[in-house]
Amino acid sequence: MSVQKRSMIETHSKYEIIDKIGEGNYGTVFLARHQELGRDVAIKVLSGSKECLSDLQREAWVQGRLSHPNIISVHDFIVANGKGHLVMEYVEKSLQKTLEESSAKRNPVQLQFALRVIRECIEGLAHAHYARVVHGDIKPANILITSAGDVKISDFGVSRLFGTALKTKEGSARWAAPEVIKTWKREKVWSTDYQSDLFSIGVVSYLLLTGRHPFVDPAGFLSVEEVILRDDISPSFPKREGEIIPGRYASMTMRLIQRDKKQRYTSAEEALVDLQEHPMAPCLHCGDQNPEDASFCNWCGRDLKTGRTAALPIEERAIFEAHDLFTANQADKGIARIEELLESEKANAERWCGLGYKFNSFGWYKDAIAICTKAIELDPKLSASYQTRGFAKSCSGDFKGSITDFDKALEYVKQEDIHRRSQILYQRGYALMRMGKMPEACKDATESFKLDLGYGKASWLISVTCKTTDSKP
């Protein structure tokens, strides 16, 4: 049966086809109306082959496992005349359409809209992953926006349960993690997992924040897919003209799009923890937000507590020059460039540590390690330097080295600084978890949570580590 406008699905006349609204590699999507309820729905129809019918049934079954405000709901699955019909919640507009309209105006989408879409996408993805569902094809066309501005992740056509792979279906390489593209090219297997989904959502997040794809060849010779597979072209930190992107969104996005999956988040829940609201205060010089208990601005380097203006702001151009030197394996010259920036404060260990924190926020962990090492040379008992270097090592996959630094940070941190002690314990527990040492990680997470009951990261780590041990929070 060919489905035509204003026709009925045979044997299921309660659904009237109104119009065709989309067509892809795996089927056609129609707008339809439930005759008895007067409700509009979307119906995906595949061809009558047994293989296609099986694919649609699998999609219906996988998506039917999910129930979340940020995931499209499945209402029904119908087989009529050998064709499968997947009946779903209808949402009129896709994020792809919104981005195209914004691009035509040569402006990125509104910042508050971008932040909402990013958060709700990750919330929906966290639910899917909790149900052991890997989406496998996150991209703007598969993210729908309701008239109320709510996000709905859709099209689970290449989704699967964690631990299985697809040999006949390919997602979109433009949004795929490098390890997925490599496996497809080598074996013709579209093998995705939780962290490849996170990479894809990170690419979407970067596009929303900046108006451009993070992996674009500046010279214009290479395709996006080719750039994703190369290590010598790195995305710049997300920025907007005339607007300040909240630091937690920018740094989270940079961590999501790391080519090395060891440097990404282990789960969507972990990324959500980094988006939780914390007490913040603006820098009087640059206006960007910093934690209330911070000593120096993470962005311009000004002293936040004394309001001193004698220290020159850290010029972004010079920061990038230092990074280029580190990248070229010229660490000594990179350190010398930082000393030029600091001028009279080049012997101030706290200023070096603050810069290490800044480089961490850019995802430049190798640079941060070198800078924090310099800070430790200047003051071997500065707890924050060990903590910041430990974080950089952890993000670089050197979990053993990070634990050594966190041990030192705990040794020198002030007893009354409960929040920082809690933070270090969480970070050490996270590194222990990544090394598979669940009992030790559970112990650190529990102690971290007891010290600071509002620390959401510790609560998350407890849920991950303590359930596999005899320890209880």
N, C-alpha and C positions, 0 to 999 in steps of 0.2 A: 504494500500500500504506500503510495506517496502522500506525504502529509502536505496539504494545501491550506492556504489562508481561508479562515472561516469554516474549516472542515472539523469533523469530530474524530477522535480516536475510536476506531471500531471496537465494539463491545465495552467501551468505557466512555460513553457519550457525555459524561459529566464534565469532561475537559474539552473546551472549544479552542481550536488554534486561532490566534488572532494575527500573528505576524512572525516572520523569521527575524531573529535579532542577533544571530551570530553563527559563524561556521568555522570549523577548524579541521585539523588533521584527523580527529577522531570522532567527529559527529557534527550535527547541526542542532542549534538551540532555538526553540520557538517560545514566543510569548503566548500563553494560553490563559483561559479563565475557567475557574471551577463554577459550573452552572448553578449549583445549589447554594454555594456560599458566596458567590460573587467576588471571589478572591483571585487576583492575578498570580500566576505561577510561571516558572520557567521549566520547559521540558526539553531534555537532551535526548536526541534520537540518533541511534547508530544504524548501520546497515544490517541486513538480515543474516549475515554469516554467523556461524556458531562461535567463532573466535571473538567477533565484535560483541556479540550478546554476552559472552562470558566476561569480557572486559568491563562492560557497563554494569553487569551484576556485581563484579568485584568492586567497582567504584561506589555503587550504591551501598554495598555492605560495609566498606571501609568508612565512608562518610556517615553512614547510619550509626556508627559507634560513637559519633561525636555530638555533643550538645553544648554549644557555647554561643554567647551573644555575638562573637566576632567570627563565627563560621557559618556559612550558608547551611540552612536546614534542609534535610531531605524529607519530603512528604509522602512519596509513594514510588513504587516501581511496578511498571506494567509491561507485559509482553502481549503484543497484538500483531497478528499476521507475521509472526517470526521476528518482529522488530522489538527491541528493548526501548522503553520510555522511562527516563529517570525524571521524576517530578520534584522540583526544588522550589525553595523560596525565590521570589523574583525581586531583583534589585536593578534599577534602571541604568545606573551609571557605573563605569569602571574607573579605577584610578588612572589607567592608561589614557582614557578620554580626558580626564581632568588635567593630566600632565601635557597632553597635546594642546589643549586650550591655553594653558599657561605658557607653553613654549611659543605659541603663535603670537603671544603678547610680549615675548622675550623677557619674561619675569618668572622666577621660581614661585611655587605656590606659597600662600601665606604661611608664615612660620608656625603659628598656633595650630593651623590645620595639619601641617607636616608633623608636628610633635604628637598630635592626637592619633594620626594614622600609624605612626611608628609604634607608639605604645600599644595600641589595640591590635595591630598585626602580631606583635610579640606575645601579647596575652592569648590570642587565638592559637598561635603556634605552640605556646606552652601547653595548652589544653590538648592539642593534637598529639604532641609528643608524650604527654602523660598517659594517653591512651595507646601509646606505642605506634602511632601513625606518623609516617614520614611523608610530607607532601610531595616533594621531589620536583616541583615546578613553580616555585614562588616567583612571581613577576607582576608588574602593574596591571596587566590584562586579567590576572586572576585574583585581583583585589578589588572588591566592589564597595561603593560608597552610597549609603542610603540618603534619602532626602533630608534626614535629620543629622547627617554627618557621621553616622556610625559605620565602622569598617566591617566587612564580611569577606573572609577568605573563601574562595570558590575553586571550582575545577580540580577535583582530586583524581583526574584521569590517569596520572602517572604516579599516584600515591601508592603506598604499600605499608605493610606492617614491618616494623624494624626487624632486620635480620634476613630479609628477602631482597632479590634484585630483579629488575626488569630487563629482558633481553630483546624485546621487540618494540619498545617505546622509548622515545627520546624526548627529554624536556627541552628547555630553551638554553642554549649554551651561553647566550649573552648575560644570563643571570646566574649561571651555574658556578659552583666552586671548582677550582683547578683540578682537584683530585677526581671529580666526577667527569670532567672533560677528558682527562688523560685516560681514564678507564674506558670511556666510550670509544675513544680513538683506537685504543689498543685491543679491546676485547668485544666491542659492540654490546656492552652491558651498561645500562643506565643505573649505576649503583650509588644511591644516595643514602644519607643518614641524617641524624639530628643536626650535626655540625655543618653539613652542606646546606641544609635548610637555613641555618643561621647566617651563613655566608650570603645566600640569596637575599634574605631580608635585610642584611647589611647594605647590599648594593642598592636596594630600593630605598633604604633610609638615607643613604648618601645622596641619591638623586633628589629626594624630597627636600633635603636640607640645602642643597647647593644649586639644584637645577641642572646638574650634569652627571653623567655616568662616571664613576671613579676610575675606571680602567679604559682610558682613551689615550691613544698615541699622540703626543703633542705635535709630532711631525705629520700626522695624518696618513702614514703609510700602512700601519698595521690595523687589523680588525680588532674589535673588543675581545673576541675569543683569544686571539694571539697575545694580546696584552695581558690578559688574565694569567696566561701560562708563563709569562716572563717575570723574572725577579728584579730586573734592572729599571722598571718603570713603576714607581710607587705613587699612590694617590696622595695629594696634599691634604692637610687637615681641613675639615669642612668649614667654610666661611660664607658669609653673606654680605652683600653690599649694604652698608648702613644699618645692619642688625646684628645683634650678638646672639649666637646660637648657645643655648645652655650647655655648659661644659660637659655635664654628664651624658647628654645626648651625642655630642660630638665624639667624645672619647669612647663611648659604647659602640658607636658606628665604626670607628677605626679598628676596634678590636674584633668586631664581627667580620670585617672584610680582610682579615689577615690571610695570606695565602697558605701559611703553615697552620693546619687545623689545631696543632698543639697550643697555638697562641690565641685561639678563639675561646669563647665561652664553651663550657661543657654542656650547657642546657639553656633553653629560653628562660627558665625560672631564674637562673643566675644573672642573665642580662636584665631581667625585670628588677632584681634587687638593686642593681646599679642605677636604675631610674627612680628609685624611691626618693621622696622628698627629704632633704636634710636641712637643718638650719643654715641659711646662707646669708651673706652680707655683701653689698656691692663694694668694689674698689673705688675710692674717691677719684682716682686718676683715670682709669680706663673704663670704669662702669661695669666690668664683668663680675660675675658672682663667684664667691669663694666660701668655703666652710667658715662658720663664725669663729672657730678656734684657730684658724690659720694665722701664721705670722706674716707671711709674704703673699702677695697676689700671685696666683699660678700663671697669670697671663702677661703682666707687665713687670713683675718683680718688685713692685713698691712695697714698703713696710706698711702693713695694714693696721698695726696696733698703735704706733707712734705717729703715724701720718707724715713721717719724714719725706721730704722731696729731694734731699741732697743726692740720693742714689739715682743715677740715670736709668730711665726705663730701658728694658731689654728690647732692642730693636729687632723686629721680626726678620728683617733681611739678614742681619748678622747671625741670628740663630740658625737660619737655613744655610749660611756659609759654613758654620761650624759643623752642621750635620753633614754637609757635602764632604768635608774633610774626614770625618769619622767613616763615612761610607767608602771613601777612597783608601781606607786603612792608614790614614795619616792622623792617628789619635793625638800625637804630640802637638801637631799644628792645630788640631781641634781644641785641645786644652788651652793652647796659647791664645786662640781667638776668643775663648770665653774669658780669659784673664784680661784681654783688652776691653771687653764689654764691662767687666766688673770694676776696672780701674782701681780706685783706692780700696775697694772691698774685696780684692782678689784673695785676701787671706781670711775672709769670713766664711767659715765652714757652713754656716746656716744658709748663706746665699748660694753656695754651690749645691747644697742639698735641695734648695728651692728650685734651682734650675734642673736638677735631676728629676724632680717631680714633674716639671713642665715637659721635659723630653719624654717621660713616661706617658703623659697625656697625649702626646703626638704618636705614640706607638713606636718611638725610636729607642728601644730598650738597650741596644748595644751602646748608644751614646750615653744613656742614663747611667749604665754601669760604670763607664769611665769617669763620668762627672762625679758620681757619688764616691767612687774610690778616691778621687782627689779630695773630697770633703772629709773623708775618713782620715786621710793623711794629715789634714789640717787639725782635725779634732777626733782622735780615736775613740772618744767616749760619747759622741753625738748619736743618740739612739735613732733619730729620724733618718740619718744617712744610711744606717744599716737596713732600716725598714724599707726605704725607697729603693736601695740597691737590691734587696731581697725580692721586692715586687717585680723589678725589671728582670731578674734572673728567673723568677717563676713564670713570667709571661714569655720568656725565651725558651722555656722547657727545661731549664737547669734547676729542677726542684730540690736536688740534694744541696746545691750551693745556696739556694734561697733559704733553706731551713737553717743552715749555718749562720746566715745573716740575721734571720729572725731571732735566733737564740741570742745573738749579740745585742740586738735591739731590745729584747726583754731584759737583758742583764743591765742595760744602762738607762732604761726608761724610768722616769720618776714614779715612785709608788703611788703618789696621789693622782697621777695622770691616768685615771681609770679608762677613759674612752680610748686613748692611744694603746694602752695595754690590751684592751679588748680587741682592738683592730689588728694588732700584731698577732695575737693568738689565733684570730680567724685566718689571717693570711698564712700562718704556719700550718694550721689545720688543713687549709685548702691544698697546700703543697704536699702534705702527707697523704691526703686523699688521692691526689694525682699519682702518687707513688704506690697506691694500693694499700697503704697502712691505715686501714679503717679504724681500729681501736684507738690508735694515737690521735687520729684526726677527730674522732668523736670526743675524746677527752678535751682537746683544745677548743673545739666548737662549743662544748658545754660550758667550759670555764669562761669563754668569751661572752656567751649569752648571759651568764650569771653576773658578770661585771657590768654589762650594759644591756639591760632587758629590752631596750628599744632598737638594738642592732639587728636589723633584718637579715643581713648576710649570715650572721651566726646561726640564726633560726633556720635558714635554708640549709646550711652545712650540717646541722644536726639532723634534719630530715633525710639527708642523703647518706650520712655516714653511720649514725647511731642505730638505724634500723637493721644494719647488717652485723651488729655487735651485741654483746650482752650489756653494754653500758647504756644508761638511760639518762636523759637530761633532767 
